[in-house]
Amino acid sequence: MTTKSESTKSNAINVRAAIEQKKQKKNLSYLIEKLIPTGLFLIATISILTTIGIIYTLLSETIEFFKQVPIMDFFTGTVLKPLSQNPEFGILPLINGTILSSFIAILVAGPIGIMTAVYLSEYASDKARRVLKPLLEILAGIPTIVYGFFAFTFVTPVLRYIIPDLEVTNILSPGLVMGVMIIPMIASLSEDALVSVPNSMREGALAMGATKLETTFRIVIPAAFSGIIASFVLAISRAIGETMIVTIASGSSKNFTFDVTQSMQTMTAYIVEVAGGEAAAGSTIYYSLYAVAMTLFVFTLLMNIFARFISRKFREEY
Amino acid sequence: MKYVDQMQIQKRMHTRLFANTLFKYIFLLSTLFGLIVLAILIFRVLSQGVSWLDFNFLTGRLSTDPGRAGIMGALLGTVWLMAVVIPVTLIIGIGTAIYLELYAKKGRINSFIQMNISNLAGVPSIVYGLLGLTVFVRAMDMGNIVLAGGLTLALLILPIVIVAAQEAIRAVPQHLSEASYGLGATKWQTVKNIIMPAALPGILTGSILALSRAIGETAPLTVLGIPALLIPFPEGIFDKFTVLPMQIYYWTLDSPLEAEYANLAAATIIVLLLLLFILNAVAVLIRNKFQKRY
């Protein structure tokens, strides 16, 4: 008897202890449940802090720059001579180089990208698509420095056979290579747009006696137009922000010209040149880095917002 | 009386069908164009660099003498850089994704963070370089060490990792977590024991792809002022460093001075591309092997 009552007694104690333990555990897990969301929220704010960091650093140094160089001189100046005795800081040569190289790139990637998208979505068999798409993705995965090497040591020498006047560093060759780089981007985004056009529309056109080509050009492409334009805008924005290809293959002359055989500098290449040149903090040329970067940042941001806007606003719902 | 002139149709049909076939091949050719350029690029790099690839090149120190130059320092630099980038991006990326997908209330703050992330993904990498230079190298006074470079690259690839992790979490079917709640599990227990294990393969695949982007990235590092000729090997995250892409960059820039530098650059490119290829193969393997279909 005694043993039994003792055992129940000890059991009772155990139960009580167990309850206590359970309570503590519950408190702990309750605490965890409360703390986790806050912790995760703090982590999530890091992405916002990054944005704030970018805007703050760019803006504060840019304002400093505009105290030393009038804002109108910067945006309308056609001469960029940061290192001369009487330095001039006009950004137009850089904007000119940036737009020219991106323009050449889109001239290559636009038509080829769309035609690739059309082939993949309208013509290719499932088997062909499964082989071709990953292969094209490789193009997008190659580091830009490799493209830069390719432009400088292969494309430029080849082009110089065809155009003897071409300078060793020029804007044409990096523009062309950049075009190849953004083909997969245009192709895959445009293909998404083409694929989302419902089959009933294609079948309607085919039933009316249109050929596949006519269906593609008159029905499918117009229906997917907003998506295709969005892919163009995103690709251009990518080309504008591209750095290594132009830095290597286009040199650092700050020419203000439309002659693509000449060396020109883009905004990105200027940043590399000045930042790599150990510009003394506090000098005008150091601040010009941030003013150029700010311009670049605003350019690409606006284009990205614009791309989102058109793909949302003009998307045709079927 | 016939309304349609058969002859006329026959005549036009011919050109229409011809255009149809013609364009089919034009479309095919454009698709192949990119691949042809890719083939030329790879052939060119291989033919230039492969004879320079040997044990001494892989294990040697940097040198101005092309015959003796090696890339061990750059390889170690890449490894140390990844030792910073991987934990930082995984913790922040997955944490943010869990918050946005599972905890945040659908509302203004959530959609603001979401919009912010997609805008960050579009910021040119060179701008991240300036951020790193200003905040990590100068303001925090780290100098151009591995830690500063790693944090810069981590911020750069963060949007990619977040979006990949979000998609992976979203792909976990609702009924799994409902069953977990039904058994009395709390929210964090469900997240930790049910949702994350199911989402992990997808998250890993996306993260590895983002990582390979970081390994090939050059532009932000040029801004941080990575030295052109760094002889000592980095031994930790507080050492100065160089990485494979930076080495390619400097050798390419110097190739007009000495033609053999171009071959060194090509050999380094082969190593870099091999590294990226292995990473991508691992990513595909993980996706195929561990991804469950529910």
Chai-1 contact restraints between the chains, C-beta under 6 A:
chainA,res_idxA,chainB,res_idxB,connection_type,confidence,min_distance_angstrom,max_distance_angstrom,comment,restraint_id
A,I32,B,W188,contact,1.0,0.0,6.0,A-B,restraint_1
A,E33,B,T186,contact,1.0,0.0,6.0,A-B,restraint_2
A,E33,B,W188,contact,1.0,0.0,6.0,A-B,restraint_3
A,I36,B,W188,contact,1.0,0.0,6.0,A-B,restraint_4
A,P37,B,Y103,contact,1.0,0.0,6.0,A-B,restraint_5
A,L40,B,G95,contact,1.0,0.0,6.0,A-B,restraint_6
A,L40,B,I98,contact,1.0,0.0,6.0,A-B,restraint_7
A,L40,B,Y99,contact,1.0,0.0,6.0,A-B,restraint_8
A,L40,B,Y103,contact,1.0,0.0,6.0,A-B,restraint_9
A,F41,B,Y99,contact,1.0,0.0,6.0,A-B,restraint_10
A,I43,B,I92,contact,1.0,0.0,6.0,A-B,restraint_11
A,I43,B,G95,contact,1.0,0.0,6.0,A-B,restraint_12
A,I43,B,T96,contact,1.0,0.0,6.0,A-B,restraint_13
A,A44,B,T96,contact,1.0,0.0,6.0,A-B,restraint_14
A,A44,B,Y99,contact,1.0,0.0,6.0,A-B,restraint_15
A,A44,B,I113,contact,1.0,0.0,6.0,A-B,restraint_16
A,I46,B,I92,contact,1.0,0.0,6.0,A-B,restraint_17
A,S47,B,N116,contact,1.0,0.0,6.0,A-B,restraint_18
A,S47,B,I117,contact,1.0,0.0,6.0,A-B,restraint_19
A,I48,B,N116,contact,1.0,0.0,6.0,A-B,restraint_20
A,T50,B,L155,contact,1.0,0.0,6.0,A-B,restraint_21
A,T51,B,N116,contact,1.0,0.0,6.0,A-B,restraint_22
A,G53,B,L131,contact,1.0,0.0,6.0,A-B,restraint_23
A,I54,B,L131,contact,1.0,0.0,6.0,A-B,restraint_24
A,T57,B,L131,contact,1.0,0.0,6.0,A-B,restraint_25
A,T57,B,T134,contact,1.0,0.0,6.0,A-B,restraint_26
A,I112,B,S30,contact,1.0,0.0,6.0,A-B,restraint_27
A,I112,B,F33,contact,1.0,0.0,6.0,A-B,restraint_28
A,M115,B,F27,contact,1.0,0.0,6.0,A-B,restraint_29
A,M115,B,S30,contact,1.0,0.0,6.0,A-B,restraint_30
A,T116,B,S30,contact,1.0,0.0,6.0,A-B,restraint_31
A,T116,B,T31,contact,1.0,0.0,6.0,A-B,restraint_32
A,V118,B,F27,contact,1.0,0.0,6.0,A-B,restraint_33
A,Y119,B,F27,contact,1.0,0.0,6.0,A-B,restraint_34
A,Y119,B,L28,contact,1.0,0.0,6.0,A-B,restraint_35
A,Y119,B,T31,contact,1.0,0.0,6.0,A-B,restraint_36
A,Y123,B,K24,contact,1.0,0.0,6.0,A-B,restraint_37
A,Y123,B,F27,contact,1.0,0.0,6.0,A-B,restraint_38
A,L135,B,L35,contact,1.0,0.0,6.0,A-B,restraint_39
A,L136,B,G34,contact,1.0,0.0,6.0,A-B,restraint_40
A,L139,B,G34,contact,1.0,0.0,6.0,A-B,restraint_41
A,L139,B,L38,contact,1.0,0.0,6.0,A-B,restraint_42
A,P143,B,G216,contact,1.0,0.0,6.0,A-B,restraint_43
A,P143,B,P245,contact,1.0,0.0,6.0,A-B,restraint_44
A,I145,B,T218,contact,1.0,0.0,6.0,A-B,restraint_45
A,I145,B,P245,contact,1.0,0.0,6.0,A-B,restraint_46
A,I145,B,I248,contact,1.0,0.0,6.0,A-B,restraint_47
A,I145,B,Y249,contact,1.0,0.0,6.0,A-B,restraint_48
A,V146,B,I269,contact,1.0,0.0,6.0,A-B,restraint_49
A,F149,B,T252,contact,1.0,0.0,6.0,A-B,restraint_50
A,F149,B,A265,contact,1.0,0.0,6.0,A-B,restraint_51
A,F150,B,L41,contact,1.0,0.0,6.0,A-B,restraint_52
A,F152,B,T252,contact,1.0,0.0,6.0,A-B,restraint_53
A,T153,B,A262,contact,1.0,0.0,6.0,A-B,restraint_54
A,F154,B,R44,contact,1.0,0.0,6.0,A-B,restraint_55
A,V180,B,V37,contact,1.0,0.0,6.0,A-B,restraint_56
A,I183,B,G34,contact,1.0,0.0,6.0,A-B,restraint_57
A,T211,B,R16,contact,1.0,0.0,6.0,A-B,restraint_58
A,T211,B,N20,contact,1.0,0.0,6.0,A-B,restraint_59
A,K212,B,N20,contact,1.0,0.0,6.0,A-B,restraint_60
A,L213,B,A19,contact,1.0,0.0,6.0,A-B,restraint_61
A,L213,B,N20,contact,1.0,0.0,6.0,A-B,restraint_62
A,L213,B,F23,contact,1.0,0.0,6.0,A-B,restraint_63
A,G241,B,P124,contact,1.0,0.0,6.0,A-B,restraint_64
A,T243,B,I126,contact,1.0,0.0,6.0,A-B,restraint_65
A,T243,B,A219,contact,1.0,0.0,6.0,A-B,restraint_66
A,M244,B,T218,contact,1.0,0.0,6.0,A-B,restraint_67
A,M244,B,A219,contact,1.0,0.0,6.0,A-B,restraint_68
A,I248,B,T252,contact,1.0,0.0,6.0,A-B,restraint_69
A,T268,B,I126,contact,1.0,0.0,6.0,A-B,restraint_70
A,I271,B,I126,contact,1.0,0.0,6.0,A-B,restraint_71
A,V272,B,T222,contact,1.0,0.0,6.0,A-B,restraint_72
A,A275,B,V223,contact,1.0,0.0,6.0,A-B,restraint_73
A,G276,B,T222,contact,1.0,0.0,6.0,A-B,restraint_74
A,A293,B,V127,contact,1.0,0.0,6.0,A-B,restraint_75
A,A293,B,L130,contact,1.0,0.0,6.0,A-B,restraint_76
A,F297,B,V127,contact,1.0,0.0,6.0,A-B,restraint_77
A,T300,B,G122,contact,1.0,0.0,6.0,A-B,restraint_78
A,T300,B,P124,contact,1.0,0.0,6.0,A-B,restraint_79
A,N304,B,G122,contact,1.0,0.0,6.0,A-B,restraint_80
